[in-house]
Amino acid sequence: MEKELTRAKNTAYRYLSFRPRSRAEIEAKLRDKEFDEAIVAAVLVDLVRLGYVNDEQFARAWARGRIRLRGFGRRRIGQELRSKGVAPEIIRESLAEVFGETSETETAMHVAEKKLRTMQHVEPEARKRRLAGLLERKGYAFEVIREVLNTIRKAK
């Protein structure tokens, strides 16, 4: 039993060494490796106690990174966090906090401006359609997309 617990902890530590993970991701990884339920629970308790697993911190860090590196919107980040097993209330709180620091419209505007630089020779109507599609795929709400497109139209 002790040997199995040590092996499970080592598996979890190795999995965490690449990037922070949600509790559900670690639990799924340990179950995939066919560890006993009691061992999985013990490892998770230990990781939480040591501060290696904290879904609130994970969700905030993930959201900040996705905004900064990928220019993702609220909806897309929420979907990603749900797929990683983060609880809905933690997702709501994290997104509210992170998007309280950064305006979603400003982020969308930055993404659109960056894309516009590569679309100088595209017809205006096609450019508008492509920008709207890009922002939608990045997870921005329709209202945000409309606001960004109107701002760009007025600037020209």
Phi and psi in radians as a Rosetta constraint file:
Dihedral C 1 N 2 CA 2 C 2 CIRCULARHARMONIC -1.135 0.35
Dihedral N 2 CA 2 C 2 N 3 CIRCULARHARMONIC -0.668 0.35
Dihedral C 2 N 3 CA 3 C 3 CIRCULARHARMONIC -1.144 0.35
Dihedral N 3 CA 3 C 3 N 4 CIRCULARHARMONIC -0.708 0.35
Dihedral C 3 N 4 CA 4 C 4 CIRCULARHARMONIC -1.166 0.35
Dihedral N 4 CA 4 C 4 N 5 CIRCULARHARMONIC -0.683 0.35
Dihedral C 4 N 5 CA 5 C 5 CIRCULARHARMONIC -1.107 0.35
Dihedral N 5 CA 5 C 5 N 6 CIRCULARHARMONIC -0.761 0.35
Dihedral C 5 N 6 CA 6 C 6 CIRCULARHARMONIC -1.101 0.35
Dihedral N 6 CA 6 C 6 N 7 CIRCULARHARMONIC -0.728 0.35
Dihedral C 6 N 7 CA 7 C 7 CIRCULARHARMONIC -1.109 0.35
Dihedral N 7 CA 7 C 7 N 8 CIRCULARHARMONIC -0.716 0.35
Dihedral C 7 N 8 CA 8 C 8 CIRCULARHARMONIC -1.155 0.35
Dihedral N 8 CA 8 C 8 N 9 CIRCULARHARMONIC -0.722 0.35
Dihedral C 8 N 9 CA 9 C 9 CIRCULARHARMONIC -1.100 0.35
Dihedral N 9 CA 9 C 9 N 10 CIRCULARHARMONIC -0.750 0.35
Dihedral C 9 N 10 CA 10 C 10 CIRCULARHARMONIC -1.095 0.35
Dihedral N 10 CA 10 C 10 N 11 CIRCULARHARMONIC -0.683 0.35
Dihedral C 10 N 11 CA 11 C 11 CIRCULARHARMONIC -1.073 0.35
Dihedral N 11 CA 11 C 11 N 12 CIRCULARHARMONIC -0.787 0.35
Dihedral C 11 N 12 CA 12 C 12 CIRCULARHARMONIC -1.140 0.35
Dihedral N 12 CA 12 C 12 N 13 CIRCULARHARMONIC -0.753 0.35
Dihedral C 12 N 13 CA 13 C 13 CIRCULARHARMONIC -1.083 0.35
Dihedral N 13 CA 13 C 13 N 14 CIRCULARHARMONIC -0.741 0.35
Dihedral C 13 N 14 CA 14 C 14 CIRCULARHARMONIC -1.110 0.35
Dihedral N 14 CA 14 C 14 N 15 CIRCULARHARMONIC -0.730 0.35
Dihedral C 14 N 15 CA 15 C 15 CIRCULARHARMONIC -1.126 0.35
Dihedral N 15 CA 15 C 15 N 16 CIRCULARHARMONIC -0.647 0.35
Dihedral C 15 N 16 CA 16 C 16 CIRCULARHARMONIC -1.333 0.35
Dihedral N 16 CA 16 C 16 N 17 CIRCULARHARMONIC -0.300 0.35
Dihedral C 16 N 17 CA 17 C 17 CIRCULARHARMONIC -1.224 0.35
Dihedral N 17 CA 17 C 17 N 18 CIRCULARHARMONIC -0.371 0.35
Dihedral C 17 N 18 CA 18 C 18 CIRCULARHARMONIC -1.414 0.35
Dihedral N 18 CA 18 C 18 N 19 CIRCULARHARMONIC -0.754 0.35
Dihedral C 18 N 19 CA 19 C 19 CIRCULARHARMONIC -2.900 0.35
Dihedral N 19 CA 19 C 19 N 20 CIRCULARHARMONIC 2.844 0.35
Dihedral C 19 N 20 CA 20 C 20 CIRCULARHARMONIC -1.071 0.35
Dihedral N 20 CA 20 C 20 N 21 CIRCULARHARMONIC 2.610 0.35
Dihedral C 20 N 21 CA 21 C 21 CIRCULARHARMONIC -2.289 0.35
Dihedral N 21 CA 21 C 21 N 22 CIRCULARHARMONIC 2.728 0.35
Dihedral C 21 N 22 CA 22 C 22 CIRCULARHARMONIC -1.413 0.35
Dihedral N 22 CA 22 C 22 N 23 CIRCULARHARMONIC 2.837 0.35
Dihedral C 22 N 23 CA 23 C 23 CIRCULARHARMONIC -1.012 0.35
Dihedral N 23 CA 23 C 23 N 24 CIRCULARHARMONIC -0.748 0.35
Dihedral C 23 N 24 CA 24 C 24 CIRCULARHARMONIC -1.143 0.35
Dihedral N 24 CA 24 C 24 N 25 CIRCULARHARMONIC -0.623 0.35
Dihedral C 24 N 25 CA 25 C 25 CIRCULARHARMONIC -1.116 0.35
Dihedral N 25 CA 25 C 25 N 26 CIRCULARHARMONIC -0.763 0.35
Dihedral C 25 N 26 CA 26 C 26 CIRCULARHARMONIC -1.174 0.35
Dihedral N 26 CA 26 C 26 N 27 CIRCULARHARMONIC -0.743 0.35
Dihedral C 26 N 27 CA 27 C 27 CIRCULARHARMONIC -1.043 0.35
Dihedral N 27 CA 27 C 27 N 28 CIRCULARHARMONIC -0.779 0.35
Dihedral C 27 N 28 CA 28 C 28 CIRCULARHARMONIC -1.107 0.35
Dihedral N 28 CA 28 C 28 N 29 CIRCULARHARMONIC -0.708 0.35
Dihedral C 28 N 29 CA 29 C 29 CIRCULARHARMONIC -1.091 0.35
Dihedral N 29 CA 29 C 29 N 30 CIRCULARHARMONIC -0.789 0.35
Dihedral C 29 N 30 CA 30 C 30 CIRCULARHARMONIC -1.170 0.35
Dihedral N 30 CA 30 C 30 N 31 CIRCULARHARMONIC -0.639 0.35
Dihedral C 30 N 31 CA 31 C 31 CIRCULARHARMONIC -1.195 0.35
Dihedral N 31 CA 31 C 31 N 32 CIRCULARHARMONIC -0.654 0.35
Dihedral C 31 N 32 CA 32 C 32 CIRCULARHARMONIC -1.056 0.35
Dihedral N 32 CA 32 C 32 N 33 CIRCULARHARMONIC -0.580 0.35
Dihedral C 32 N 33 CA 33 C 33 CIRCULARHARMONIC -1.431 0.35
Dihedral N 33 CA 33 C 33 N 34 CIRCULARHARMONIC 0.062 0.35
Dihedral C 33 N 34 CA 34 C 34 CIRCULARHARMONIC 1.104 0.35
Dihedral N 34 CA 34 C 34 N 35 CIRCULARHARMONIC 0.714 0.35
Dihedral C 34 N 35 CA 35 C 35 CIRCULARHARMONIC -1.411 0.35
Dihedral N 35 CA 35 C 35 N 36 CIRCULARHARMONIC 2.635 0.35
Dihedral C 35 N 36 CA 36 C 36 CIRCULARHARMONIC -1.088 0.35
Dihedral N 36 CA 36 C 36 N 37 CIRCULARHARMONIC 2.583 0.35
Dihedral C 36 N 37 CA 37 C 37 CIRCULARHARMONIC -0.992 0.35
Dihedral N 37 CA 37 C 37 N 38 CIRCULARHARMONIC -0.697 0.35
Dihedral C 37 N 38 CA 38 C 38 CIRCULARHARMONIC -1.140 0.35
Dihedral N 38 CA 38 C 38 N 39 CIRCULARHARMONIC -0.663 0.35
Dihedral C 38 N 39 CA 39 C 39 CIRCULARHARMONIC -1.210 0.35
Dihedral N 39 CA 39 C 39 N 40 CIRCULARHARMONIC -0.744 0.35
Dihedral C 39 N 40 CA 40 C 40 CIRCULARHARMONIC -1.025 0.35
Dihedral N 40 CA 40 C 40 N 41 CIRCULARHARMONIC -0.816 0.35
Dihedral C 40 N 41 CA 41 C 41 CIRCULARHARMONIC -1.082 0.35
Dihedral N 41 CA 41 C 41 N 42 CIRCULARHARMONIC -0.738 0.35
Dihedral C 41 N 42 CA 42 C 42 CIRCULARHARMONIC -1.131 0.35
Dihedral N 42 CA 42 C 42 N 43 CIRCULARHARMONIC -0.723 0.35
Dihedral C 42 N 43 CA 43 C 43 CIRCULARHARMONIC -1.125 0.35
Dihedral N 43 CA 43 C 43 N 44 CIRCULARHARMONIC -0.765 0.35
Dihedral C 43 N 44 CA 44 C 44 CIRCULARHARMONIC -1.106 0.35
Dihedral N 44 CA 44 C 44 N 45 CIRCULARHARMONIC -0.729 0.35
Dihedral C 44 N 45 CA 45 C 45 CIRCULARHARMONIC -1.055 0.35
Dihedral N 45 CA 45 C 45 N 46 CIRCULARHARMONIC -0.765 0.35
Dihedral C 45 N 46 CA 46 C 46 CIRCULARHARMONIC -1.114 0.35
Dihedral N 46 CA 46 C 46 N 47 CIRCULARHARMONIC -0.766 0.35
Dihedral C 46 N 47 CA 47 C 47 CIRCULARHARMONIC -1.137 0.35
Dihedral N 47 CA 47 C 47 N 48 CIRCULARHARMONIC -0.679 0.35
Dihedral C 47 N 48 CA 48 C 48 CIRCULARHARMONIC -1.164 0.35
Dihedral N 48 CA 48 C 48 N 49 CIRCULARHARMONIC -0.775 0.35
Dihedral C 48 N 49 CA 49 C 49 CIRCULARHARMONIC -1.052 0.35
Dihedral N 49 CA 49 C 49 N 50 CIRCULARHARMONIC -0.680 0.35
Dihedral C 49 N 50 CA 50 C 50 CIRCULARHARMONIC -1.390 0.35
Dihedral N 50 CA 50 C 50 N 51 CIRCULARHARMONIC -0.173 0.35
Dihedral C 50 N 51 CA 51 C 51 CIRCULARHARMONIC 1.486 0.35
Dihedral N 51 CA 51 C 51 N 52 CIRCULARHARMONIC 0.205 0.35
Dihedral C 51 N 52 CA 52 C 52 CIRCULARHARMONIC -1.394 0.35
Dihedral N 52 CA 52 C 52 N 53 CIRCULARHARMONIC -0.390 0.35
Dihedral C 52 N 53 CA 53 C 53 CIRCULARHARMONIC -2.215 0.35
Dihedral N 53 CA 53 C 53 N 54 CIRCULARHARMONIC 2.100 0.35
Dihedral C 53 N 54 CA 54 C 54 CIRCULARHARMONIC -2.633 0.35
Dihedral N 54 CA 54 C 54 N 55 CIRCULARHARMONIC 1.841 0.35
Dihedral C 54 N 55 CA 55 C 55 CIRCULARHARMONIC -1.092 0.35
Dihedral N 55 CA 55 C 55 N 56 CIRCULARHARMONIC -0.561 0.35
Dihedral C 55 N 56 CA 56 C 56 CIRCULARHARMONIC -1.141 0.35
Dihedral N 56 CA 56 C 56 N 57 CIRCULARHARMONIC -0.851 0.35
Dihedral C 56 N 57 CA 57 C 57 CIRCULARHARMONIC -1.121 0.35
Dihedral N 57 CA 57 C 57 N 58 CIRCULARHARMONIC -0.723 0.35
Dihedral C 57 N 58 CA 58 C 58 CIRCULARHARMONIC -1.036 0.35
Dihedral N 58 CA 58 C 58 N 59 CIRCULARHARMONIC -0.822 0.35
Dihedral C 58 N 59 CA 59 C 59 CIRCULARHARMONIC -1.108 0.35
Dihedral N 59 CA 59 C 59 N 60 CIRCULARHARMONIC -0.754 0.35
Dihedral C 59 N 60 CA 60 C 60 CIRCULARHARMONIC -1.130 0.35
Dihedral N 60 CA 60 C 60 N 61 CIRCULARHARMONIC -0.784 0.35
Dihedral C 60 N 61 CA 61 C 61 CIRCULARHARMONIC -1.134 0.35
Dihedral N 61 CA 61 C 61 N 62 CIRCULARHARMONIC -0.728 0.35
Dihedral C 61 N 62 CA 62 C 62 CIRCULARHARMONIC -1.084 0.35
Dihedral N 62 CA 62 C 62 N 63 CIRCULARHARMONIC -0.806 0.35
Dihedral C 62 N 63 CA 63 C 63 CIRCULARHARMONIC -1.097 0.35
Dihedral N 63 CA 63 C 63 N 64 CIRCULARHARMONIC -0.812 0.35
Dihedral C 63 N 64 CA 64 C 64 CIRCULARHARMONIC -1.051 0.35
Dihedral N 64 CA 64 C 64 N 65 CIRCULARHARMONIC -0.742 0.35
Dihedral C 64 N 65 CA 65 C 65 CIRCULARHARMONIC -1.139 0.35
Dihedral N 65 CA 65 C 65 N 66 CIRCULARHARMONIC -0.726 0.35
Dihedral C 65 N 66 CA 66 C 66 CIRCULARHARMONIC -1.204 0.35
Dihedral N 66 CA 66 C 66 N 67 CIRCULARHARMONIC -0.578 0.35
Dihedral C 66 N 67 CA 67 C 67 CIRCULARHARMONIC -1.214 0.35
Dihedral N 67 CA 67 C 67 N 68 CIRCULARHARMONIC -0.881 0.35
Dihedral C 67 N 68 CA 68 C 68 CIRCULARHARMONIC -1.180 0.35
Dihedral N 68 CA 68 C 68 N 69 CIRCULARHARMONIC -0.794 0.35
Dihedral C 68 N 69 CA 69 C 69 CIRCULARHARMONIC -1.545 0.35
Dihedral N 69 CA 69 C 69 N 70 CIRCULARHARMONIC -0.591 0.35
Dihedral C 69 N 70 CA 70 C 70 CIRCULARHARMONIC -1.991 0.35
Dihedral N 70 CA 70 C 70 N 71 CIRCULARHARMONIC -0.237 0.35
Dihedral C 70 N 71 CA 71 C 71 CIRCULARHARMONIC 1.221 0.35
Dihedral N 71 CA 71 C 71 N 72 CIRCULARHARMONIC 0.546 0.35
Dihedral C 71 N 72 CA 72 C 72 CIRCULARHARMONIC -1.349 0.35
Dihedral N 72 CA 72 C 72 N 73 CIRCULARHARMONIC 2.680 0.35
Dihedral C 72 N 73 CA 73 C 73 CIRCULARHARMONIC -1.670 0.35
Dihedral N 73 CA 73 C 73 N 74 CIRCULARHARMONIC 3.091 0.35
Dihedral C 73 N 74 CA 74 C 74 CIRCULARHARMONIC -0.972 0.35
Dihedral N 74 CA 74 C 74 N 75 CIRCULARHARMONIC -0.826 0.35
Dihedral C 74 N 75 CA 75 C 75 CIRCULARHARMONIC -1.121 0.35
Dihedral N 75 CA 75 C 75 N 76 CIRCULARHARMONIC -0.778 0.35
Dihedral C 75 N 76 CA 76 C 76 CIRCULARHARMONIC -1.153 0.35
Dihedral N 76 CA 76 C 76 N 77 CIRCULARHARMONIC -0.743 0.35
Dihedral C 76 N 77 CA 77 C 77 CIRCULARHARMONIC -1.122 0.35
Dihedral N 77 CA 77 C 77 N 78 CIRCULARHARMONIC -0.720 0.35
Dihedral C 77 N 78 CA 78 C 78 CIRCULARHARMONIC -1.043 0.35
Dihedral N 78 CA 78 C 78 N 79 CIRCULARHARMONIC -0.732 0.35
Dihedral C 78 N 79 CA 79 C 79 CIRCULARHARMONIC -1.093 0.35
Dihedral N 79 CA 79 C 79 N 80 CIRCULARHARMONIC -0.760 0.35
Dihedral C 79 N 80 CA 80 C 80 CIRCULARHARMONIC -1.102 0.35
Dihedral N 80 CA 80 C 80 N 81 CIRCULARHARMONIC -0.762 0.35
Dihedral C 80 N 81 CA 81 C 81 CIRCULARHARMONIC -1.143 0.35
Dihedral N 81 CA 81 C 81 N 82 CIRCULARHARMONIC -0.668 0.35
Dihedral C 81 N 82 CA 82 C 82 CIRCULARHARMONIC -1.079 0.35
Dihedral N 82 CA 82 C 82 N 83 CIRCULARHARMONIC -0.719 0.35
Dihedral C 82 N 83 CA 83 C 83 CIRCULARHARMONIC -1.175 0.35
Dihedral N 83 CA 83 C 83 N 84 CIRCULARHARMONIC -0.356 0.35
Dihedral C 83 N 84 CA 84 C 84 CIRCULARHARMONIC -1.617 0.35
Dihedral N 84 CA 84 C 84 N 85 CIRCULARHARMONIC 0.094 0.35
Dihedral C 84 N 85 CA 85 C 85 CIRCULARHARMONIC 1.443 0.35
Dihedral N 85 CA 85 C 85 N 86 CIRCULARHARMONIC 0.319 0.35
Dihedral C 85 N 86 CA 86 C 86 CIRCULARHARMONIC -1.397 0.35
Dihedral N 86 CA 86 C 86 N 87 CIRCULARHARMONIC 2.414 0.35
Dihedral C 86 N 87 CA 87 C 87 CIRCULARHARMONIC -1.109 0.35
Dihedral N 87 CA 87 C 87 N 88 CIRCULARHARMONIC 2.510 0.35
Dihedral C 87 N 88 CA 88 C 88 CIRCULARHARMONIC -0.970 0.35
Dihedral N 88 CA 88 C 88 N 89 CIRCULARHARMONIC -0.688 0.35
Dihedral C 88 N 89 CA 89 C 89 CIRCULARHARMONIC -1.188 0.35
Dihedral N 89 CA 89 C 89 N 90 CIRCULARHARMONIC -0.608 0.35
Dihedral C 89 N 90 CA 90 C 90 CIRCULARHARMONIC -1.181 0.35
Dihedral N 90 CA 90 C 90 N 91 CIRCULARHARMONIC -0.691 0.35
Dihedral C 90 N 91 CA 91 C 91 CIRCULARHARMONIC -1.078 0.35
Dihedral N 91 CA 91 C 91 N 92 CIRCULARHARMONIC -0.839 0.35
Dihedral C 91 N 92 CA 92 C 92 CIRCULARHARMONIC -1.010 0.35
Dihedral N 92 CA 92 C 92 N 93 CIRCULARHARMONIC -0.853 0.35
Dihedral C 92 N 93 CA 93 C 93 CIRCULARHARMONIC -1.105 0.35
Dihedral N 93 CA 93 C 93 N 94 CIRCULARHARMONIC -0.759 0.35
Dihedral C 93 N 94 CA 94 C 94 CIRCULARHARMONIC -1.133 0.35
Dihedral N 94 CA 94 C 94 N 95 CIRCULARHARMONIC -0.783 0.35
Dihedral C 94 N 95 CA 95 C 95 CIRCULARHARMONIC -1.148 0.35
Dihedral N 95 CA 95 C 95 N 96 CIRCULARHARMONIC -0.677 0.35
Dihedral C 95 N 96 CA 96 C 96 CIRCULARHARMONIC -1.089 0.35
Dihedral N 96 CA 96 C 96 N 97 CIRCULARHARMONIC -0.750 0.35
Dihedral C 96 N 97 CA 97 C 97 CIRCULARHARMONIC -1.157 0.35
Dihedral N 97 CA 97 C 97 N 98 CIRCULARHARMONIC -0.849 0.35
Dihedral C 97 N 98 CA 98 C 98 CIRCULARHARMONIC -1.176 0.35
Dihedral N 98 CA 98 C 98 N 99 CIRCULARHARMONIC -0.745 0.35
Dihedral C 98 N 99 CA 99 C 99 CIRCULARHARMONIC -1.392 0.35
Dihedral N 99 CA 99 C 99 N 100 CIRCULARHARMONIC -0.114 0.35
Dihedral C 99 N 100 CA 100 C 100 CIRCULARHARMONIC -1.322 0.35
Dihedral N 100 CA 100 C 100 N 101 CIRCULARHARMONIC -0.509 0.35
Dihedral C 100 N 101 CA 101 C 101 CIRCULARHARMONIC -1.398 0.35
Dihedral N 101 CA 101 C 101 N 102 CIRCULARHARMONIC -0.582 0.35
Dihedral C 101 N 102 CA 102 C 102 CIRCULARHARMONIC -2.244 0.35
Dihedral N 102 CA 102 C 102 N 103 CIRCULARHARMONIC 2.330 0.35
Dihedral C 102 N 103 CA 103 C 103 CIRCULARHARMONIC -1.300 0.35
Dihedral N 103 CA 103 C 103 N 104 CIRCULARHARMONIC 2.274 0.35
Dihedral C 103 N 104 CA 104 C 104 CIRCULARHARMONIC -1.130 0.35
Dihedral N 104 CA 104 C 104 N 105 CIRCULARHARMONIC -0.611 0.35
Dihedral C 104 N 105 CA 105 C 105 CIRCULARHARMONIC -1.154 0.35
Dihedral N 105 CA 105 C 105 N 106 CIRCULARHARMONIC -0.719 0.35
Dihedral C 105 N 106 CA 106 C 106 CIRCULARHARMONIC -1.092 0.35
Dihedral N 106 CA 106 C 106 N 107 CIRCULARHARMONIC -0.737 0.35
Dihedral C 106 N 107 CA 107 C 107 CIRCULARHARMONIC -1.107 0.35
Dihedral N 107 CA 107 C 107 N 108 CIRCULARHARMONIC -0.785 0.35
Dihedral C 107 N 108 CA 108 C 108 CIRCULARHARMONIC -1.102 0.35
Dihedral N 108 CA 108 C 108 N 109 CIRCULARHARMONIC -0.667 0.35
Dihedral C 108 N 109 CA 109 C 109 CIRCULARHARMONIC -1.113 0.35
Dihedral N 109 CA 109 C 109 N 110 CIRCULARHARMONIC -0.717 0.35
Dihedral C 109 N 110 CA 110 C 110 CIRCULARHARMONIC -1.083 0.35
Dihedral N 110 CA 110 C 110 N 111 CIRCULARHARMONIC -0.777 0.35
Dihedral C 110 N 111 CA 111 C 111 CIRCULARHARMONIC -1.074 0.35
Dihedral N 111 CA 111 C 111 N 112 CIRCULARHARMONIC -0.785 0.35
Dihedral C 111 N 112 CA 112 C 112 CIRCULARHARMONIC -1.135 0.35
Dihedral N 112 CA 112 C 112 N 113 CIRCULARHARMONIC -0.752 0.35
Dihedral C 112 N 113 CA 113 C 113 CIRCULARHARMONIC -1.093 0.35
Dihedral N 113 CA 113 C 113 N 114 CIRCULARHARMONIC -0.695 0.35
Dihedral C 113 N 114 CA 114 C 114 CIRCULARHARMONIC -1.108 0.35
Dihedral N 114 CA 114 C 114 N 115 CIRCULARHARMONIC -0.750 0.35
Dihedral C 114 N 115 CA 115 C 115 CIRCULARHARMONIC -1.210 0.35
Dihedral N 115 CA 115 C 115 N 116 CIRCULARHARMONIC -0.623 0.35
Dihedral C 115 N 116 CA 116 C 116 CIRCULARHARMONIC -1.027 0.35
Dihedral N 116 CA 116 C 116 N 117 CIRCULARHARMONIC -0.579 0.35
Dihedral C 116 N 117 CA 117 C 117 CIRCULARHARMONIC -1.037 0.35
Dihedral N 117 CA 117 C 117 N 118 CIRCULARHARMONIC -0.481 0.35
Dihedral C 117 N 118 CA 118 C 118 CIRCULARHARMONIC -1.652 0.35
Dihedral N 118 CA 118 C 118 N 119 CIRCULARHARMONIC 0.017 0.35
Dihedral C 118 N 119 CA 119 C 119 CIRCULARHARMONIC -2.074 0.35
Dihedral N 119 CA 119 C 119 N 120 CIRCULARHARMONIC 0.526 0.35
Dihedral C 119 N 120 CA 120 C 120 CIRCULARHARMONIC -1.113 0.35
Dihedral N 120 CA 120 C 120 N 121 CIRCULARHARMONIC -0.546 0.35
Dihedral C 120 N 121 CA 121 C 121 CIRCULARHARMONIC -1.749 0.35
Dihedral N 121 CA 121 C 121 N 122 CIRCULARHARMONIC 0.241 0.35
Dihedral C 121 N 122 CA 122 C 122 CIRCULARHARMONIC -1.647 0.35
Dihedral N 122 CA 122 C 122 N 123 CIRCULARHARMONIC 2.474 0.35
Dihedral C 122 N 123 CA 123 C 123 CIRCULARHARMONIC -0.996 0.35
Dihedral N 123 CA 123 C 123 N 124 CIRCULARHARMONIC 2.522 0.35
Dihedral C 123 N 124 CA 124 C 124 CIRCULARHARMONIC -0.952 0.35
Dihedral N 124 CA 124 C 124 N 125 CIRCULARHARMONIC -0.740 0.35
Dihedral C 124 N 125 CA 125 C 125 CIRCULARHARMONIC -1.187 0.35
Dihedral N 125 CA 125 C 125 N 126 CIRCULARHARMONIC -0.717 0.35
Dihedral C 125 N 126 CA 126 C 126 CIRCULARHARMONIC -1.165 0.35
Dihedral N 126 CA 126 C 126 N 127 CIRCULARHARMONIC -0.662 0.35
Dihedral C 126 N 127 CA 127 C 127 CIRCULARHARMONIC -1.079 0.35
Dihedral N 127 CA 127 C 127 N 128 CIRCULARHARMONIC -0.781 0.35
Dihedral C 127 N 128 CA 128 C 128 CIRCULARHARMONIC -1.075 0.35
Dihedral N 128 CA 128 C 128 N 129 CIRCULARHARMONIC -0.788 0.35
Dihedral C 128 N 129 CA 129 C 129 CIRCULARHARMONIC -1.112 0.35
Dihedral N 129 CA 129 C 129 N 130 CIRCULARHARMONIC -0.753 0.35
Dihedral C 129 N 130 CA 130 C 130 CIRCULARHARMONIC -1.164 0.35
Dihedral N 130 CA 130 C 130 N 131 CIRCULARHARMONIC -0.718 0.35
Dihedral C 130 N 131 CA 131 C 131 CIRCULARHARMONIC -1.102 0.35
Dihedral N 131 CA 131 C 131 N 132 CIRCULARHARMONIC -0.747 0.35
Dihedral C 131 N 132 CA 132 C 132 CIRCULARHARMONIC -1.075 0.35
Dihedral N 132 CA 132 C 132 N 133 CIRCULARHARMONIC -0.747 0.35
Dihedral C 132 N 133 CA 133 C 133 CIRCULARHARMONIC -1.108 0.35
Dihedral N 133 CA 133 C 133 N 134 CIRCULARHARMONIC -0.745 0.35
Dihedral C 133 N 134 CA 134 C 134 CIRCULARHARMONIC -1.051 0.35
Dihedral N 134 CA 134 C 134 N 135 CIRCULARHARMONIC -0.858 0.35
Dihedral C 134 N 135 CA 135 C 135 CIRCULARHARMONIC -1.138 0.35
Dihedral N 135 CA 135 C 135 N 136 CIRCULARHARMONIC -0.618 0.35
Dihedral C 135 N 136 CA 136 C 136 CIRCULARHARMONIC -1.137 0.35
Dihedral N 136 CA 136 C 136 N 137 CIRCULARHARMONIC -0.772 0.35
Dihedral C 136 N 137 CA 137 C 137 CIRCULARHARMONIC -1.118 0.35
Dihedral N 137 CA 137 C 137 N 138 CIRCULARHARMONIC -0.545 0.35
Dihedral C 137 N 138 CA 138 C 138 CIRCULARHARMONIC -1.343 0.35
Dihedral N 138 CA 138 C 138 N 139 CIRCULARHARMONIC -0.136 0.35
Dihedral C 138 N 139 CA 139 C 139 CIRCULARHARMONIC 1.708 0.35
Dihedral N 139 CA 139 C 139 N 140 CIRCULARHARMONIC 0.419 0.35
Dihedral C 139 N 140 CA 140 C 140 CIRCULARHARMONIC -1.593 0.35
Dihedral N 140 CA 140 C 140 N 141 CIRCULARHARMONIC 2.570 0.35
Dihedral C 140 N 141 CA 141 C 141 CIRCULARHARMONIC -1.254 0.35
Dihedral N 141 CA 141 C 141 N 142 CIRCULARHARMONIC 2.727 0.35
Dihedral C 141 N 142 CA 142 C 142 CIRCULARHARMONIC -0.990 0.35
Dihedral N 142 CA 142 C 142 N 143 CIRCULARHARMONIC -0.713 0.35
Dihedral C 142 N 143 CA 143 C 143 CIRCULARHARMONIC -1.077 0.35
Dihedral N 143 CA 143 C 143 N 144 CIRCULARHARMONIC -0.715 0.35
Dihedral C 143 N 144 CA 144 C 144 CIRCULARHARMONIC -1.150 0.35
Dihedral N 144 CA 144 C 144 N 145 CIRCULARHARMONIC -0.769 0.35
Dihedral C 144 N 145 CA 145 C 145 CIRCULARHARMONIC -1.066 0.35
Dihedral N 145 CA 145 C 145 N 146 CIRCULARHARMONIC -0.798 0.35
Dihedral C 145 N 146 CA 146 C 146 CIRCULARHARMONIC -1.061 0.35
Dihedral N 146 CA 146 C 146 N 147 CIRCULARHARMONIC -0.752 0.35
Dihedral C 146 N 147 CA 147 C 147 CIRCULARHARMONIC -1.091 0.35
Dihedral N 147 CA 147 C 147 N 148 CIRCULARHARMONIC -0.756 0.35
Dihedral C 147 N 148 CA 148 C 148 CIRCULARHARMONIC -1.113 0.35
Dihedral N 148 CA 148 C 148 N 149 CIRCULARHARMONIC -0.804 0.35
Dihedral C 148 N 149 CA 149 C 149 CIRCULARHARMONIC -1.115 0.35
Dihedral N 149 CA 149 C 149 N 150 CIRCULARHARMONIC -0.673 0.35
Dihedral C 149 N 150 CA 150 C 150 CIRCULARHARMONIC -1.139 0.35
Dihedral N 150 CA 150 C 150 N 151 CIRCULARHARMONIC -0.717 0.35
Dihedral C 150 N 151 CA 151 C 151 CIRCULARHARMONIC -1.094 0.35
Dihedral N 151 CA 151 C 151 N 152 CIRCULARHARMONIC -0.744 0.35
Dihedral C 151 N 152 CA 152 C 152 CIRCULARHARMONIC -1.144 0.35
Dihedral N 152 CA 152 C 152 N 153 CIRCULARHARMONIC -0.739 0.35
Dihedral C 152 N 153 CA 153 C 153 CIRCULARHARMONIC -1.087 0.35
Dihedral N 153 CA 153 C 153 N 154 CIRCULARHARMONIC -0.741 0.35
Dihedral C 153 N 154 CA 154 C 154 CIRCULARHARMONIC -1.194 0.35
Dihedral N 154 CA 154 C 154 N 155 CIRCULARHARMONIC -0.527 0.35
Dihedral C 154 N 155 CA 155 C 155 CIRCULARHARMONIC -1.272 0.35
Dihedral N 155 CA 155 C 155 N 156 CIRCULARHARMONIC -0.385 0.35
